[in-house]
């Protein structure tokens, strides 16, 4: 396993302040309008998606956005930004637009989509309108093999799909979304590259599909540039209640419904000619609980680092008992600093046909057995505040938890699931949560990143730091308007600042372009 570092992609992402700003309002908009202000907003997100250029930002106001036809996606994106000018689809400050669909996808990113951000949406699938018996007998199912598959049972919340694409999707960021009750996957990336899935709540998906999906799924990752660095990050997500109730058509069995899965990065399935994926994927600081399959799973994949996750009572489907975190037929996989708490009658983990699998510094509790342990494995109650099978369970650590200061610092230089800095003490804690015994932290030492912002998401005030001298920083809102300017050593009070996304430009000197980081006030 390459000694990769957890990269906080949020701090690298350039929030464009030079492109066009478009507005969409399902309640008051008109697709014949200019779309350049709230008063001239478009009515559909698709209207904006059809015209955006590099650097543009699409602000989506409150409303319920639906698919225009039975087979349609709510939003189909085929435009591309550039490395320095991403295209952003984002909730308007203080608002939560809803994507509600019974078609194939809420957001679909297909041929030509690149350098795209989707942030701040609630995406709701069609589960509430489906009866299990109908799903079991849907067209194309094992019980009813004839006919074409129906999106009513199989739609996904956000889907990036490079199959049959001339220009496969790459450089995509999905963050701060709530995605639930989709018959298919919550978030799916197929034959795509450079995917970051950050700080999403993904729950109750994959119930009725015939395609064996999961909450967050990467299948057949694609080498867009041939490099072997870490390209993909799944970090800070909460995955709950994703499971299969319908056998998938490949084996006519219940086999998936995982919280998070990296599947077939070797590209050996379904006649793929892409060749084995050579880049890395990191899965870190996620909370996965009460899913039907494993909490986190790799299958026929390589170069995956899984660390500082909390997995609790997964493998809820009676047909599945592979454990909380599970590598299967994979190579070059690292599993460190995790908490695995299995239900009493289930396995803690499994180990099938793997090579170069590194497993250590994990905490085990509950369950019947563990196929993998390490010299630093801890067998003890992790002492969480209020663990459970509900969506509101609390998995933060108590002060005397054996997971505190028990991890390995080699594999975590980032932030926990709440985006608090890690490690807080001398050694990183196991699991997704870093135990912090008081707030706020007065000072932080700069990490090995160009810029850090604390806390993240920012609340009433924040501090910035850097590994090089800087003379001032400018905070701008999404319209490019200057909110504040401050100099090294200053904290900035945000008590009067509205919640939302801001661009923080840090200037080193007059000759060097600023580094732009993206911060969010809740």
N, C-alpha and C positions, 0 to 999 in steps of 0.2 A: 504494500500500500504506500503510495506516495505520501509524504508528510505534508499534506495540504493544510491550509489555514482556512478557518471559517471567515468568509468575506462578507461583510455587511453591505450588500449591494445597494441597499437604500441610501447609503452614504456616498455612493459613487454615481448614482443616477443624476443626470443633468435635467433639472426641470426647466424646460424652455421658456425663456422670457422674451424671445424675439419673434416668435411665430404669430399666426393669427389665433384669436380666441373666439370660439364658436359656442353658442348656447342652445340648449335643447330643453323644451318644456312640453311635456305631453298634455298639460292642462291648458296652456294658453298659446302654444306655438303654432306655426304655419310653415310647412315645407316650402312655400313660395316666398318666404321672407328672406332677408339677408343673413340672418343667423348670427350676427356679430354683436348683439347685445341682448339683455334679458327681454327688452321690449320688442325685439325683432327675432325672437328665438325660433329655431326649427321645431317641428312637432315630433319628428322621429330621430333617433340616434343614427339610423341608417343614412339619412340625408347628409349628416355631417361626415359619416364614415366614407361616403362616396367622393368627397371633395378634399379631405384633409391632405396637407402637405407636410414635409418634415418641419418639426418645431411647433406644430399646431397643438392647441389644447381645446378639448371639447368638454365644456362644463354642462353636466346634466342635472336639471332641477327635479324637484319632487314630481312624482307621477307614477303610473303603472304602465310600463312599456311592454307590449305584447307582439307576438309574431303575426305577420300580415296574412299568412296562409297556412294551411295545415302542414305543409312540408317545409315551411320557411324557418330560418333562424331569425331571432329578433334583430341581431346585428351581425353582418357578415363583413369582415375586414380583410381587404386584399391590398391595402396601401402600405407603404414603407416609409419609415423615418430614416435617419442616418445616425451614425455613432454619436455625433454631437447634438443631434436634434431629434429626439424621440417624439412620437405622436402619442398624446395622452388623452384617455377617456376617463374622466374623473367626476365624482359627485361634487356638486356646487357646495360651497362652504356651508356647514350647518344643516345640510339636507341629505336624505337617503333615498335616491331613486330606486324603484323596484323594477326588475326585469322578470316578468312572469310569462311563462311560455308552455305550450304543449306541442311545439314543433321539435326539430332536431337539436337545436342548441339555443342557449341564451346568447352568448357571444361565440362566433365561429371565426377562427383565424386560419385562412387558407392560403392558396397560391399567391405569393408576393408579400405576405404580411411579415414585417420585420421592424424591430425597434419600436415596439408598441407597449404601452402601459394601460392596464385596466384596474381602476382603483375606486373603492368606496361604494360599491353597489350591493344591494340585496338581490339575489338571483333565486327564483323559486320555480321549481319544476312542477310536474303534473301528478305527483303521487296522490294528492288528496282526491283526485277524480278517478282513481283506478281501484278496482276490486281485485284481490289476489287471484281468485279463480279465473277471472278474465285474463289476467297477466299470464297465468300458467298455460292458458290455451290460446295465446295470441298467435297470429300468423308468423310462421318461421320458427316457432318454439319446438322443443323436443316432443311436446304432446300434439302439436299441429304443424308439421313440417312444411306444408304448402303455403304459398302466398308470400307477399313482400312484408318485411318487418315494418312496424308501425311506430312513428315517433311518440305517440301517446305513452308508450311504455319505455322508451329507450333514449329520451333526450338527455343531453348533458349540459351542465351549467356553463362552463367555459371549455372550449375544445380547440386545440391547435392541431391541424391535420395536414401533414405533408405528403400523404399518399397521392399519387397521380399528379403531383404538382411540379411544374417546371422550376419554380423558385420556392423551395420549401421554407416554412416559417423558422425564424430564428430571432434571438434577442427579444424575448418577451418577458414582461414583468406583470404578475397578477398579485395584487396586495390589498389588504384591508377590505376584502369582500366577505359577505356572508352568503353561502351557497347551500341550499337545502332542498330536500324533497324532489330531487331529480330522479327519474326512473333509471337513467344511466349514470355516468360518472359526475362527480362534483367538478373536478378540474382534470382534464385529459390533455396530454401532449403526445402526439403520434408523429414519428419521423420529423422531429423538430430538434432545435439545438439552442443552447444558451437560454435556458428557461429558469426563471426565478419565481417561486411561489412563496410568498411571504405574508405572515400575519393574517391569514384567512380563517374563518370559521366554516367548516365543511361538515355538514351533518345530514343524516337520514337520506343518503343518496344510494343509488344502485339497487334499489329494492326490486324493481320489476323488469329489468332489462334481460334480454337473452344473450348479451355479449360479454358477460363476466367482467364487469367494470369494478372500480374501487372509488374511494373518496378522492384521493389524489393519485393519478396514474401517469407514468411515463412509459411508453411502449416504443421500442425500436428507435432509440435516439440516433440522430443522424450527424455524421461528421461534416460540419459546414466548412471547416478550415483545416482539418487534419492535425490540429495541435492536441497535446495530451495534458493540458492544464485542467483545472476544475472549471467546468462550464455551467453546471446546473446546481441550483440551491433550493432546497425545500426547508424552510426555516420559520420557526415561530408560529406554526399553524396549530389549530385545534380540530381534530377529526373525531367525530362521535357518531355512533349509530349507523355507519355505512355498512350495508350487508346485502347479500343476495337472498331473495326468496324464490327465485325462478332459476332452474338449472340452465347453465349456459350451453349454447348449441355445439360447442366443440366436443365436450365429453358427456353432455347431458347429466352433469353433476353440479352440485354447489361447491365451488372451489375458490372463489374470490370474495369480493366485498371487503377488501382490506382497508385499513386507514390510509396507508401510503404504500405504493408498490413501484419498483423499478423493474420492468419486464422486458426481456429479450433485447438487451442492448448489444448482444452478439449478432442480432439480425439473422437468425436462422429460421424463423417461423414464416409461414405463408409465402414461401418462395422469395423472400427478400434478397435483393442483390446489393444492398448498401454496404455490406462488409461490417466487421466488428467495430463498435464504437470505441474510440481510443481515449476520449476525454473522461474526466471524473465528475461524480455527482456527490454532493454532500446533503445529508439529511440530519438536521441538528435543531435542538431546542423546540421540538414539537411535543404536543400532548395528544396521545391517541388512546381512546378508551371506548369500550362497549361496541367495538366493530365486529362484524360477523366473521371475517377472516383475521389474519394477523394484524397487529397494530402497524408494523413496518415489515416489508417483505421484499427481497430481491429474488428474481427468477431468471436464470440463464443470462446473467448480467455481470459486468466487471467494473472495477475501479469505483467502488461505492464506499463512502465513509458515513457511518451511522453513529452519531454520538450526542450525548446530553439530551436524550429524549425520555419522556415518561410514558410508559405503556401499561395500561391497567385493564384487566378483565376483558381482553379481546378474545378472538375465537369463540364468539357467541353462537355462531351457527353450529348446530349439533353435528353436522357432517364434517366439521373442520376442527382439528386439534394440533396445530403446528406451532403454537406458542405465541408469545407477545412480540418478539422480534426474531425474524426467521430468514436465513439465507439458504437458498435452494439451487443447486447446480450452478453456482456462481464462482467467480475468481476475483482475487484482490479486493476483499471486503474487510472493512474494519468496523468493529462494534465495540465502542468504549463509552464509559461514563453514563450509561443508561440505567434507569430503574425499570425492572420488569416485575410486575405484580400480577400473577396469574390467578384465575378462579380456582377454587379448591380441587376441582376434578379435571383440570386442564394442565397441559405441559407448560413449562416456563419458556422453553425454546426448543428448536430442532436444528439438525445439521445434516443435510443431505447432499452428497456428491459435490462438496465444495473444495476448492484449492486456495491456498494462500489466504486463509481466513484468520484474522487476528481478533481475539475476543478476551477482554479483560476490563477490570475496573467497573464492573457492573454490579448492581444490587439486585438480588433475587428475593422474592417473597411469595408465599402461597404456592399453589400448583402441586402437581404430582411428581414431576421430574424435570431435569434440565440436561440436555444433550451436550451443552457447552458450559464450561466454567473457565476461570482463569485464576492465577495465583493471588490476585487481589480482589476476587469476587467476594462480596459481602452477603451473608445470609441473615437478614434481619428485617423486622418491620421498619419501613422507611419513615414512619411517624409523619404522616401528612395531616393537614388541618381537617379536611372533611371529604375523604375519598368516597366515591360511589358511582352508580350507574346512571345518574341523572345528568342533564346538560349543565346544571348549576353546581356540580360537585367541585370541591376545592382541593387541589393537589399540591398546594404550596407546602413547604417543609416547616415542621415545628423546630424550635431552637435546638432540641437534643437529638434531632434526626441523625442516624449513622451515615446518611448520605452527605452531610455537610463536610466540606473540606476533604472528601474521600476520593475524588476523581484524579485524573491524570491531566496535567496542564498542557501536555504536548498537542492536544487536539481541540483546544478551545481558547480563542483569543477574542471572542465576540461578545454577544449579548444574550441574555436568557429570553424566555418566551414573552416576558413583559418588556423586553428591551432594556433591562438593567445591565450594567457592565459586568463581565465575568473575567477572572474570578473576583469576588468581593474580598475574601480573606486570602490567606497564602496559597490555597489550593482550590481549584474549581470544585463545586458541588456536583454530585451525580444527579441526573435527571434534568428536566426542562427548566426548573426553577432554581435560581440562586438565592440562598437564604441571606437576607440583609436585615440586620438587627436594629437599624435606625435609618431614618430618612429625614432630610436629604443628605447626600454625601457632600461634604464641603469642597473637596478637591479631588481630582483624578489625575493619575499619571497618564501622559499620552500613550495610546496603544500603537502598535505597529501598523497604523493606517494613516493615510494622508491627513484626515481630519476626523475628529470625533465630536459628537454632540451628546450632551447628557442633561436630563434623562431623555429617552426616546421611546415612545412619543413624549414630547415636551408638555409640561403642565403649567405651573405658574411662573417658573423661571427656568433658564437653562444657561449652561456654560459651554464654551467651545475651547478646543485645544488643538495643537498641531505639533508635528515633529520638526517643524522649521519655524523661523520667525515670521510673524505676520503683522501688518501695521493697522489694519482695520477690517471690519466685516460689515456687510450690508444685508439686511433682512428685507425681502420683497414678497408681496403677495402674488397670487397667480395671475394678476393683471400686469405684473411688472412694476407696480407702484412701490416706492421705497417706504418701508415701515419704520426702520430704525437703523442707526449706524453706531457701532461700538468698537472699542479698542481692546488690546490684550489685557486680561485680568478682570474685565468687566463682566458681570452677569447682566442679563437683560430681563427686566420684569415684564411678564406677559399677562398681567392680571386683566388688562383692558383689551387684550387682543382676542379677536373672534376665533373660534375653533376652525381648523382648516389646514391646508397644505401651504407651505412657504418655501421659498428658495433662499438659502443662506450662502452668499458669495464671500469667500475668504480671500483677501488680497495679500499676497506676500510682499510685492514691491510694485513699482510703477511699470516695470518692463514685463512682468510675468502675468499671464492671464489668470483670472481668479479660478479657484476651485469652487464649484457650485454643489452644495449638498442640499438634500431635501429633508425638511423637518415637518412634523405634523403636531399641531396642538389639538388635544382631544376636547 
